[in-house]
Amino acid sequence: MKFSKKFFLFYVYLIIFSLFNVSAYADADTWHFILAPYVWFTWDTGHLTTLNRKIDIDLTPKAITNALDSGFQLHFEANKGRVTWLVDPTYLEMSGSSRGALGTTTIKYKQALVDFGGFYRFNSYLINNSNSRLDVEGFLGGRYWYLESKILPPLSRAFTGDKKWLDPVVGGRLLYHIKDNWLFSLNGNIRGLNLISKFTWQLKAIALYNFNRYFGIGAGFQALYIDYKDGKGLTEFHLRKTTYGPMVGLVFSF
């Protein structure tokens, strides 16, 4: 899936997000699926060190939208009984240019981020003997990163560089079902010990309203931190940043 900038903006407002939810209608003996395109309105803060140069990162949703060429974000879950599998890819292409004495330099940037793994429901608790319940789940999975940048100077050849890595992560989530309509989700995961990234964590809080068993709307907030370092000296690549912002959208269940 790849969209033009105008269609992507239309997509932002009309076909957006619902994340990390398990329907109250799911039967323990059958498969239940969720498909949810979504948009995350992000601020990016931190720094990037490459070629012995440190570059500050300070991006707003407006700056990212203005530079956006194409992209998509999608969430998919498959649930049966106590186990829920998920995959959540994000892909962005951005570009910008600056004019100097020798001409125009163009910079193109691509980013792919894929969360994947499985939840296991340890227990469910009925709240006040009603139709409301609290689910407690553990998570084991991974986060794949791919970054690519291309610099097109006016009077010389293009320069291209890329980095990719995979972080295993562990975590959990709480799902609070209020009767058949409302669902509140709190999800977090973490990775450290310098095995791949020096450190990474993610936190999401989501509120979902189901109109029926097939359709719902959601809104929430997500924050993602990454501290990844590879190489030394002129070959050093060090990315340390926090990406955060609200999420809104739609969910389709079947």
C-alpha positions, 0 to 999 in steps of 0.5 A: 500500500502506497499513497500520494501526499494528498490521498494520505492526508485524506486518509489521515482524517477519514480512515485511521486507527485503532490499536491493541484491542481484543473484541468483547465478542470473541469466542474462545473456540474461533479465530477473531481478526482485527484490521486497522489502518491508523495514523500517529500524529508525531513529534520527534525529538533527539539526535543522530550522530553519523560521519562524526557529526551530531544532528539535532532532531526536532520535528513537529506533525506539521513539518513531517506532513509537509515533507511526506511523499507517501506512506502507510500505517496498519495494525492487524491482530488474530486472536483465538482463546488466550493467544493474540498474534499481531503485526503492525507495520509503518512505512514513510517516504519523506523528502526536502531540498535546499538551494545553495550557490551551486544549485539545489540539494535534495534529501530523500528519507525512508523509514520502515518500522514493524512491530510483531509478536504475541500476547498471552492472557494470564487471567481475566477478572470480572468487575463488580459481577457485571459485564465488565472485565479486566484482562491481564496479558504478557507480550513477547515479540520484536521490533524491526527498524529500517532507515535509508537516506539519499543525498542528491547534490547538484554537481556530484554523485548521489550518496546513499546510506541505510541501517537496519536492525531487529530488537526483541522486546517483552512487555504486557497489556491491560484490557478493561472491557466495559460491557460490549461497547467500551474498551480501554487498553494500556500497553508497554514493552521494553528492551535493554541489556545492549544486545541490539539497541542500547535501550528501547521502550514503548507505551500506548494508552487507547480508548475504543468504542465499538458501534457493533461487532464489526466496526469501532473508533478509537483514540489514544497516545503513544510514545516510543524511545530508541537508543541505537549505536553501531560502529566507532569514529567515522563509521559511528551511527548513533540514533537516540530519539523519542517519538510521541503523539496522539493516535486516532482512527477506525477498526474493522473486526471480523 
